[in-house]
Amino acid sequence: MKKILLLLLVSILLFGSITQTYVQKADSSGSSTFEEKRDISIFLQLLPKDSLKKMTDACAVDPSLSCSVDGTVITTLLQVPADNIYYSFEREYGLLSTTTMTVYKFPNDLFDASINKVMEKAGLGGGTSRVAPINLNEKQENKAKSDALAQAGISLNYTIIMPGGKTQSFDMVAVLADSKPIVVQESELNYWLLVLIVGVVALIAFAYSFFRGNKGKAKKR
């Protein structure tokens, strides 16, 4: 029993619930919108009976919370600017433009602060978040977290959608076990540069043909 309670506590401290999914959608500037879905059904018995209704009402009346409730799943949206401590975003321009996102820290603190605001608005507590972002370079600490989550059979999915549409998903338990930054890269054909190159080549060809034609006429004279 103590082991189960410990695993649940680890899950709460890390992710706030048992089942969660995270989707990060980046735009061309490097800013991102995070969507978090957490199923709180296993914890409802620890809260007052009308807690779910209170959270549903809080999300409905306060747009600043950027949340919604569907059954026992709470969805929250977060906006993260390009200049942040969680990931880097680099673009290399050429005929084939390459965009690279490297995630160094998982923004667990932002998710925790977000759900705390919902709880506070619903009159269920909340308050200041004490959860820190997960540093993916802290191997020893992350290995312990991964082992605990794996033993509890907890599945956590993290999906990154790049500006060009490339989508890549990660098992966060495996990511913590591996404990190194997440790297997602996509390459896109730079159509504007291609059009410019084709236009320049066409202009050169036209100029060459024009001057060659004029030169031929001059010789005949």
Secondary structure, DSSP 4 states (H G I P E B T S, - for coil): -HHHHHHHHHHHHHHSSSEEEEEEEE-TTS-EEEEEEEE-GGGGGGS-TTHHHHHHHHHHH-GGG-EEEETTEEEEEEEE-SS-SSEEEEEE-SSEEEEEEEE-EE-HHHHHHHHHHHHHHTTS---S--PPPEETT-HHHHHHHHHHHHHTT--EEEEEE-TTS-EEEEEHHHHHHHTS-EEEEEEEE-HHHHHHHHHHHHHHHHHHHHHHHHHHHHHH-
